Amino acid sequence: MKSRFTEEQIIKTLTRLKKGEKAKDLSRELGVSGHTLYNWRSKYQDMTVSEAKKLKELEHENGQLKKLVANLSLDIAILKEVNSKKW
């Protein structure tokens, strides 16, 4: 899922929230729900922009690795099935 906001924009928004701006006002200004702000805060709390970018890269790499493991597991299951049959 692609976000409309960059990590830098999210971190700046959270900084404004931390400085005392109301979540209701920020969510209205950005056009997001209060729940989205809560999710951002739980995910990016106290991160710098570079840390947030690194997190996004790692999440992408993790997704690719999960797909690779799933494909390999499927290949192994197919090979076991083929080898178990009597010819």
Order of alpha helices (4+ residues) and beta strands (2+ residues): alpha-alpha-alpha-alpha
